[in-house]
Amino acid sequence: MNILDSVVTQAAAITAIRRDIHAHPELCFQENRTADVIAAKLTEWGIPIHRGLGKTGVVGIVKNGTSTRAIGLRADMDALPMQEFNTFQHASVNQGKMHACGHDGHVAMLLAAAQHFAKHRNFDGTVYLIFQPAEEGGGGAREMISDGLFTQFPMDAVFGMHNWPGYDVGKFAVSAGPVMASSNEFKITIHGKGSHAALPHNGIDPVPVACELVQAFQTIISRNKKPIDAGVISVTMIHAGEATNVVPDFAELQGTVRTFTIEVLDLIEKRMKQLTEHLCAAYDATCEFEFHRNYPPTINSEAEAQFSRQVLASIVGEQNVVEQEPTMGAEDFAYMLQAKPGAYCFIANGDGAHREMGHGAGPCMLHNPSYDFNDELIPLGATYWVRLAEAWLATDRA
């Protein structure tokens, strides 16, 4: 691997920062301590900063030369509301909060790159270092954009990176097109008429309606959308009734919908609403249908994904840059890719063997209470950020 010596020599110090952040996780829009750590380091290295976008976001500005071209590099920095099982020294000290998705590592990789940029400005243009809050459900990318991220800091493209457990360290994955799904939630309330369970003819039972809806929704996937278009409808909660001898007044269904395109999402929402209203009417029940669109699909632009692949291949070799397998997980970097061209890649986090003894039961997968970021990735990820920015700003893309 072609890793920068400058980031290797500073890896231990950056690792210490990463572990400090891991030990002090903060939830979405509460990343005040994390932002303070980031801001202090950038300032120490002579990098101007801007704070406050998306409440706790930090943007570092590294300029060199006279070019007006600019690139954005993004790292998310929030943790998850879950209890950590690990027992190593840098385990979370904040009860019910944990860096179980590696955002502490994402911050560390971008900080390592920032430290290199501060000393070696081998580019003509501007690199914006975007430390984003609230990826885990808060839509921090959307909020930073709303607060003026791309107007105050105009950039030609924006890039993101996420660690990916299960791949061997030294590998990356990047592809053009959809790589992560849209995330959406629904809540359906079916209003019937309560009665004694021994006299069901006196009421309108919402439970059979709920059962039929769960089955009917799957016909949207199998019979309404094209078979080659990906889509998931999962009813994950059903609530009805309080006693075994009472037909309830209402039943409530909740769940999630995932798609890779807005067109499929539009179709699914429309058909779910139609089926709900018509099935309820057929049973003489009424309903309330709520559908909330959270994160849009994460779609890499063709040119930027290919550019990313070329940079990665120059670092780890073409054989170690694989095609991204699209996942039905969601990522709010999607908002940035809706506003700017760019690409979102995966960096392999290994199989969990990097964790110390006594880490707790369970695999080292994302959102797992025994997860930990692999610090071996810090020089590799930082090298990618540096080489990507240098190559992008050196290329005439007018």
Number of C-alpha atoms within 10 A of each C-alpha: 11 13 16 18 12 16 24 18 11 15 21 14 13 24 22 14 20 24 20 18 27 27 20 21 29 24 22 23 19 16 21 16 14 25 22 14 14 25 22 14 16 22 13 12 15 15 20 14 18 13 15 12 22 23 19 23 28 24 26 24 19 19 20 14 11 9 13 14 19 21 22 26 23 23 25 27 33 33 28 23 19 16 17 24 18 21 14 14 11 16 22 23 14 16 12 13 21 33 32 26 26 26 27 29 30 25 26 30 28 29 24 26 27 26 21 21 22 15 11 11 17 17 19 19 21 25 27 22 25 27 28 31 33 27 25 20 15 18 22 27 27 21 19 24 17 13 15 13 20 17 10 10 16 17 19 17 20 25 26 21 24 21 23 23 23 14 16 14 18 19 22 28 21 25 25 20 17 21 26 27 27 26 23 20 17 19 18 21 21 24 22 23 17 18 18 14 16 10 11 14 10 13 16 21 26 28 22 11 22 24 13 14 19 17 11 16 20 16 12 20 18 11 9 13 17 12 10 6 12 16 22 18 20 15 19 10 11 17 13 17 16 9 9 9 12 16 25 23 19 22 22 19 20 17 16 18 22 27 27 26 18 13 11 19 24 11 13 23 18 12 17 20 17 13 16 24 17 14 18 21 13 10 14 15 20 19 21 13 15 13 18 13 15 16 23 25 29 28 28 25 20 14 13 20 21 16 17 25 24 16 23 27 20 14 19 18 16 15 9 17 25 15 15 18 13 16 14 19 14 24 24 25 29 28 21 25 22 15 13 18 19 27 31 29 25 23 23 21 28 22 17 19 11 14 18 13 10 11 19 17 12 12 16 26 20 17 17 19 23 24 26 32 29 22 21 16 23 27 27 26 27 26 27 26 27 26 20 21 26 21 16 23 22 15 8 8 8 4
